Amino acid sequence: MIAALRGRLMEKQPARLIVDVAGVGYDVQVPLSTYGRIGDVGGDVSLRVYTHVREEQIALFGFLTALEQQIFERLISVNGIGPKVALAVLSGIAPGDLVASVQGNEPARLTTIPGIGRKTAERIVLELRDRLPAALPVSADPVTPGSIVRADLLSALVNLGYQRPVVEKAVGDVLKAQPAATFDEALRQALGRLARA
């Protein structure tokens, strides 16, 4: 399975990118949130990827952040929600607003997304209510570059086996000292702090 792609952006259209990785062009479907922040054609890109396999097709779905990918994977676990609908949801509502809608039992907010009716919105709220808080931020604050880096760092370090409270302190210290740090810079510094702890 393809889990990530890093290469040159060959083509960019809303909801669809082509990424050249060592001479092979990968067609990747993306939510509008990723499309808007991906950069220009010809630039380097790095995407997290969910590979969806059906009998007649393999489809790649790309995301700039771990948060987007986690929400996408939880959405497709909802009965009757496929990858296309999950992308539509991510394109139609910010991740923080989606989490707030689910936790606040507000399916009406989801019906403003094109293609999401009342029954689908109610199913999303019902089935995700107990699954979102455990892995996703519960704040409805807008997603900013700093919050994206923070979410990615927390996810990466916890997945490496570090305890969450220790990770939160290290990441908080790094981002407080350097609020504009890139993911790679902040990860190196956080790992250094964790090694010394």
ABEGO torsion letter per residue (X at the ends): XBABBBBBBABBBBGBBBBBBGGBBBBBBBBAAAAAAAEBBGBBBBBBBBBBBBAABBBBBBBABAAAAAAAAAAAABBGBBAAAAAAAAAABBAAAAAAAAAAGBAAAAAABBGBBAAAAAAAAAAAAAAAAAABBABABBBBAAAAAAAAAAAAAAAAGBBAAAAAAAAAAAAAABAABBAAAAAAAAAAAAAAX
